[in-house]
Amino acid sequence: AALALLDAAGERDSTTELMLRAALGTSLMYTSGPVEAAEALWTRVLELAERFGDIQYQLRALYGLWLYKILVCEYRASLTLGQRFQRVAERSDGMPDAVVAYRMISMALHHRGDQAGTRDHTQRGLQRPAAEDRRAQTARYGVDQNVGTLVMLARSLWLLGFPDKAMQAAQASVDKAAEIGHANSTCLAVADGAWPSCPRGL
């Protein structure tokens, strides 16, 4: 409704449009799934963010597009978006989003069958310092990045033939999710990390 008012008032190409489209894109992804409207919204957000030189919204848009491509199984495109996110993240202050980039790339590699590459990227990501405000970063990207990275590490280790190490990584992801008390991170740790890696349960 707010975007319709902007259109009626002829106030497109503004930072207000940028923020509203990002908010709607996030909402659609978590309520309707990977619908084409969400991809169109994030494409527009990226266009505006690049025009305004807004690094944080460029990162949000690239993440939104990456998530869309992951969900529709376009893994080559998702890898390219993850690598692009990494380049933008390296220009941001303190590089707090570098961990996010490693997780994005590792997930794309995992689904393309490169488990060694997945393991290497997750391990590098886990060596990065966590964001100072982990809650804000978790809210921005929908999941705690350390939890998500450990999940990908567990999955890659399992497929590489290291079940004990995979179970350790899965347990660590569940423990970290419980520590921060973030529901979506806990769901990710249990459903995507612990369940595939630990058939006997934790």
C-alpha positions in Angstrom: 0.0 0.0 0.0 2.8 2.4 0.8 4.5 1.7 -2.5 1.3 2.4 -4.3 1.1 5.7 -2.6 4.7 6.5 -3.7 3.7 5.7 -7.3 0.6 7.9 -7.1 2.7 10.7 -5.7 5.4 10.3 -8.3 8.0 9.8 -5.7 9.8 6.8 -7.2 13.6 6.5 -7.3 13.9 7.5 -3.6 15.5 6.0 -0.5 11.9 5.5 0.8 11.2 3.3 -2.2 14.4 1.4 -1.5 13.5 0.7 2.1 9.9 -0.3 1.3 10.8 -2.7 -1.5 13.5 -4.3 0.7 10.9 -4.8 3.5 8.4 -6.2 1.1 11.0 -8.5 -0.5 11.9 -9.9 2.9 8.3 -10.4 3.9 7.4 -12.2 0.7 10.4 -14.6 0.9 9.3 -15.7 4.4 5.6 -15.8 3.8 5.1 -16.8 0.1 8.4 -18.4 -0.7 10.5 -17.9 -3.9 7.9 -16.1 -5.9 8.8 -14.1 -9.0 7.6 -10.9 -7.4 10.3 -11.3 -4.7 13.0 -11.6 -7.3 11.7 -8.4 -9.1 11.7 -6.5 -5.8 15.3 -7.4 -4.9 16.4 -6.6 -8.4 14.9 -3.1 -8.0 16.4 -2.7 -4.6 19.9 -3.6 -6.0 19.4 -1.0 -8.8 18.5 1.7 -6.3 21.2 0.8 -3.8 23.9 0.9 -6.5 22.6 4.3 -7.7 22.7 5.7 -4.2 26.0 4.0 -3.3 24.3 2.3 -0.3 26.5 -0.7 0.5 24.2 -2.1 3.2 21.2 -2.3 0.9 23.4 -3.6 -1.9 24.3 -6.5 0.4 20.6 -7.0 1.4 19.5 -7.1 -2.2 22.3 -9.5 -3.2 21.4 -11.8 -0.3 17.7 -11.6 -1.2 18.5 -12.6 -4.8 20.9 -15.3 -3.7 18.2 -16.8 -1.4 15.7 -16.7 -4.2 18.1 -18.6 -6.5 18.9 -21.1 -3.9 15.2 -21.9 -3.3 14.5 -22.3 -7.0 17.6 -24.5 -7.4 19.6 -22.2 -9.7 22.9 -22.9 -8.0 25.2 -21.5 -10.6 23.5 -18.2 -10.4 23.5 -18.4 -6.6 27.2 -19.0 -6.6 27.8 -15.9 -8.7 25.6 -13.8 -6.4 27.5 -15.1 -3.4 30.8 -14.1 -4.9 29.4 -10.7 -5.8 28.2 -10.3 -2.3 31.7 -11.1 -1.0 33.2 -8.4 -3.2 30.8 -5.8 -1.9 31.2 -6.9 1.7 34.9 -6.4 1.4 34.3 -2.7 0.8 32.2 -2.3 3.9 33.6 -1.1 7.2 35.1 -3.8 9.4 33.9 -6.5 6.9 31.3 -7.9 9.3 29.4 -9.4 6.4 32.4 -11.5 5.2 31.1 -14.5 7.3 27.8 -14.2 5.4 29.5 -14.4 2.1 31.4 -17.5 3.0 28.1 -19.2 4.0 26.4 -18.1 0.8 29.2 -19.5 -1.3 29.5 -22.7 0.7 25.8 -23.4 0.3 25.9 -22.9 -3.5 29.0 -25.2 -3.7 27.3 -27.8 -1.5 24.3 -28.0 -3.8 26.6 -28.2 -6.9 28.3 -31.2 -5.4 31.6 -29.5 -4.4 31.8 -30.7 -0.8 35.5 -30.0 -0.3 34.9 -26.4 -1.5 32.0 -26.2 0.9 34.1 -27.4 3.8 36.9 -25.0 3.0 34.6 -22.0 2.7 32.8 -22.8 6.0 36.1 -23.2 7.8 37.3 -19.9 6.5 34.1 -18.3 7.5 34.2 -19.6 11.0 37.7 -18.0 11.4 36.2 -14.6 10.7 35.3 -12.4 13.7 31.6 -12.3 14.4 29.7 -9.1 13.9 29.7 -6.8 16.9 26.0 -6.7 16.9 25.0 -10.3 16.1 21.4 -9.7 16.9 21.1 -7.0 14.2 23.0 -9.2 11.7 20.7 -12.1 12.5 17.6 -10.0 12.0 19.0 -8.6 8.7 19.7 -12.0 7.2 17.2 -14.2 9.0 19.6 -16.6 10.6 22.7 -16.4 12.9 25.7 -16.7 10.5 27.8 -18.9 12.8 24.9 -21.3 13.2 24.3 -21.4 9.4 28.0 -21.9 8.7 28.3 -24.8 11.1 25.2 -26.4 9.5 27.0 -26.3 6.1 30.2 -27.6 7.6 28.3 -30.5 9.1 26.6 -31.4 5.8 29.9 -31.3 3.9 31.8 -33.3 6.4 29.1 -36.0 6.4 29.3 -36.3 2.6 33.1 -36.3 2.7 33.1 -39.3 4.9 33.7 -37.8 8.4 30.6 -38.7 10.3 32.1 -38.0 13.8 33.3 -34.5 12.8 30.0 -33.9 11.1 28.1 -34.7 14.3 30.4 -32.4 16.3 29.7 -29.5 13.9 25.9 -30.3 14.0 26.0 -30.3 17.8 27.8 -27.0 17.8 25.2 -25.5 15.5 22.4 -26.6 17.8 24.2 -25.4 20.9 24.9 -21.9 19.4 21.3 -21.6 18.3 20.1 -22.4 21.8 22.6 -19.9 23.2 21.2 -17.0 21.2 17.6 -18.1 21.5 16.7 -17.4 17.8 13.9 -19.5 16.6 14.8 -19.6 12.9 18.4 -20.4 13.6 17.3 -23.2 15.9 15.1 -24.6 13.1 17.9 -24.4 10.7 20.4 -26.1 13.0 18.0 -29.0 13.8 16.4 -29.5 10.4 19.3 -28.9 8.1 22.3 -29.7 10.3 21.5 -32.1 13.1 18.8 -34.3 11.4 20.8 -35.2 8.2 24.1 -35.6 10.1 22.9 -37.4 13.2 20.4 -40.1 12.4 20.5 -41.4 15.9 19.7 -38.0 17.3 21.7 -35.6 19.5 
